[in-house]
Amino acid sequence: MNGLSDAAQRVADHARSFVQLELQLAQAELKRKAAALGAGVGLMIGAAVLAFLAVTFGLLAAAAGLATTMAVWEALLIVFGCLIVITAILVTVGYFLLQKGSQPLPEQAVEEAQLTAEALRNGD
């Protein structure tokens, strides 16, 4: 009986250490993804600021160009209307893309856990 209880204890210890390794794998994967996401978000914010400045100057130039053929208020109103239409399109597309977005899951760890559970069920 003693040999059987020792074997059961070893199996329990191995299972416990295996679960800990799976959790460490998931944690490392999430950290790696979060670091890449953080760097990407930072760069995108910087690019958005520069793009905002570039678009502002471009719109000012467009309004000034239109003002040479019509009243200034009409030129500004046309540019304003175009901006509203473009904004509506971007918001709609962005909303649908956000709805399709994937959940930030540790895919490798989940796959490994599923393979392990399958192997344990099959007795491999």
Protein Blocks (a to p, Z undefined) as FASTA:
>chain_A
ZZmmmmmmmmmmmmmmmmmmmmmmmmmmmmmmmmmmmmmmmmmmmmmmmmmmmmmmmmmm
mmmmmmmmmcfklmmmmmmmmmmmmmmmmmmmmmmmmmmpccdddfklmmmmmmmmmmmm
noZZ
